[in-house]
């Protein structure tokens, strides 16, 4: 089945220690998104890639970076995690909106704990 | 700017009873609307979507939603709730950006089902 895969499902990191979360997709979608979801809150968009074009949300902290080396993979890098960055990180994909309206497909998420 | 309001933070229903989850949106153009469901520790699963056409849309798992432009609402309904429906439900409005589609989520409604 075509899907969105996130690794690892659970990640524990130390305060200030860089961490990378991974997302891959078999849907061949050209748009990939990263959301942050804190406990009992709605998902909040951090940024998205439209093909190789990176689109950062205005309020996303500089501490968060992303890389998309090819269509299938996208990474979320947190350069110096703070306690406030503990959250579920959701990756999603979609076809691009220039050819119509398409829903986003979500991965299962990575639960990040910062100690 | 677009926004989504889900007035009910928690709802408890008995198994077999009917369900209605409320969603109100604010958006200046034609809205594209979604309902997603999230089980604990999991990603988001699309229940249904409204892009245009018939204002009553059918989704998976027996859910339906009705778009009412005059009330800026997109309420989710199910005639008979099952215990497995216990989860968090998010309503979202989509904004087209000429590449990726940006979702703005409501704060979610936590559904509890009593046996």
Interface residues (C-beta under 8 A of the other chain):
Chain A: X4 X6 X31 X33 X40 X41 X42 X43 X45 X48 X49 X50 X53 X55 X88 X90 X92 X94 X96 X97 X98 X101 X102 X103 X104 X105 X106 X107 X108 X109 X111
Chain B: X32 X34 X36 X41 X42 X43 X44 X45 X46 X49 X51 X90 X94 X96 X97 X98 X99 X100 X101 X102 X103 X105 X106 X107 X108
